[in-house]
Amino acid sequence: MGAILVEDEHTVSQAERHQTAVTVLDGLTIEYTCAFGSRNVVGFLGAIAFYQSTDTDNRVSNRNENIPYHSKEIRPGLFQVTLYEKSIGDLLFLVVDLENELVHSASLVGFPSDDRELLFENGTITRTRKTTS
């Protein structure tokens, strides 16, 4: 396994801890790879999130660029994030652990249709970027 490229510290300053998690995550982009080989990128800009997933052949399998999200900082560097794509009925829950470079996700795809699926994934963070204004 190759070295992890980290472009920004994973720590959150004392002053940032007192802000909302949306503000702390603002400008952060996280890339992670799941155990079965898919690569995911999720980013946060203001109160809007975006993501892109690629399969093992590096083909884009899913993406969206305008998803409202809610988040909570559980402890410094550990966040719970909820994204709801109301237009297609997908609900995604993420636990992002910057300190241990892990992402855990649970998604309810196709809600509220009868053929909805519940999916669980775990991933290893391979890169983080923080964009500042």
Buried (B, 14 or more C-beta within 10 A) or exposed (E): EEEEEBEBEBEBEEEBEEEBBBBBBBBBBBBBBBEEEBBBBBBBBEBBBBBBBBEEEEEEEBEBEEBEBBBEBEEBBBBBBBBBBEEEBBBBBBBBBBEEBBBBBEBBBBBEEEEEEEEEBEBBBBBBBEEEE
